Amino acid sequence: MTLGSKIAWDDTVLPFQLDNSDIRGRVARLDGVLDGILKQHDYPPVVEALVAEMALLTALIGQTVKLRWKLQLQVQSKGPVRMIATDYYGPTEEGESARIRAYASYDADRLTDGAPFDQIGNGYFAIMIDQGHGMTPYQGITPLAGGSLASCAEAYFAQSEQLPTRFALSFGKSTERGVKEYWRAGGVMLQHMPKASPFAKGSEATGDDGLLHARDLVDGEDGENWNRANLLLDTVEDLELVGPRISPTDLLIRLFHEESPRVFDAQPVRFGCTCSEDRVRQSLSIYSSKDIKTMTTEDGRVTADCQFCGAHYDLDPKTLGFEAGGTDGDAD
């Protein structure tokens, strides 16, 4: 693909490389995905903003996941927003859309009038990659650091992966004339591939809470390239990231034309949940009939709700657990 060509701007992730800097990255834009995620819940605005930021990070990071792999991002916190969880499902075939889903758990009575990240207390940021059946999932965890979820992700890559990483994100509600308000998000991710482990050269951690920072991982020519690319990214404006009238390719030309940007095939993404009645039944198959009885409502049913998409499942308890005799034919 040449840089002069246009691609669909909404709900895509465009990978690119800066040939003069040994840096690669992604440009992402989400709107329909966020609508699919957020309309399932009635989140307060500060929680919506956190979920939007987390979904955008998930799209940018998840683009590197191989076919049929699953990436999960999670924040666990002692603050009013206790948890944010997102899943990215790699496409099943080349050219198909990846799928994203997300949800948050929070204490409404503890939310404040502060900024979205103020609703998160001490805790951790985690990334897990599931490569499929028979493979051991990979998981990395770092403490929450910085003043945003993007800062937490940057600290994760520096500390756990030793990869200098930078995010520039923008998200909020669109207020275009004549169009109902809805959430949009856009962002750029940069990542420098180091030639050696920073621990081999005795790097000192200069990030928040004694964690490694991207600047600790590169020096010499690599450090100059990284600093230059970051200075160029500092010039990006919010409207360039989320606005509907500039394509990712045009944005890359504006920001990095001196770095010889080269783009690759764009990855479409959409909202998608993997819940199903079969999965609910499978999760309950480890329980005895006595256990199932404790889960049964006064109406004689076992119910379950998906936290991601809000789907409701209503099942006959006689058909559940390892002692069940069969299904009741419900298609709830």
Phi, psi and omega in degrees: 000135177270157182291344180278350184277160180255148172232164176299128187277321185279137174058052175221157171235123183251112175281147180211169177222141175260099189296332181276357187232358184055041180235139174238165182191187179217148169245130181234148173219127180234135165218305177298325177299313180296321178300318179296323180287311190280333182289348178284346187224161176250064182286146168297156184307320181294327178287320176303318181297319178294319179294320178298316180296318181294321179295321179295316175301320181297319178296316182293316182284322186291342183300337180277351181291140182284171180307134175070003175278161178237133173247135177233131171251143180211138171243126173247131189218156173264005180274187179304322174268103188285323183206143168231128182230135176227148176235139174238120179256117177300150180301151179281336178220155177303136178090347178277166180282145165279163181237142179231140171220158184200153171203164180229148174243131186209161174259106185301323184284352179258351179296146182242180177274006182285184179294159181308314184291341176294343181278358180249130179259206177296146181170208182218159176245130185228147173232132177233138177240122178255115184271001176114182184302133177086356181250142179281124180298146175263137178221135175231142184226137172224156176296153174294134183211153179085190185249018180200165175294327176299319177297322177298317179294320177298317179296323178300311183294324179291316187280313187269329184247350184054040178243115175300124187221142180222137176240139168236113188236152172215140181202150180169183181272132176289137179236038178298141181299132177079004180237136179297141180302138173204161186282139173228154177209148176208153182194166176234138176240131174245144179212124178262133179268109183289154180274346180204160178295136179296335182289338178291335180253010174071043181297143174259138182281126180240008180278180179300143176057030177075015179274157175294148176242159181307322183294341179283349190257350182226145174213181179060221181297321178299318179296320178296317178298317181295314180297320181295315179297323179290323177297321178294319179294331178300340183275355182291143179254153182305318183294331176291330181280321186250344184294149185275359189250010175229129183278160176302323180294318177296323179295318179296320177297317180297319185278316196233028186300330180281350181262008181054065180290140178230128184254159180239187183296135179285147177253114174287148177228154179212163173289137179198135179243148182256007182292155178195164177298322180299320179293322177297314179299319180296320180293334180267358185289347180275354186262150176280170178297328178294317177296317180299325181298324180290340179267355186279135180283173178296337178276003178078030180231158170250124183242153178212143178237136176281126180289338182277312187245354177082005179299141182247131180241131183235112191233153176280121182300335180294342182260007186247155178088171184284353177258006183292150181264342183169184180258160183265001179080007179297146174232048185287000000 
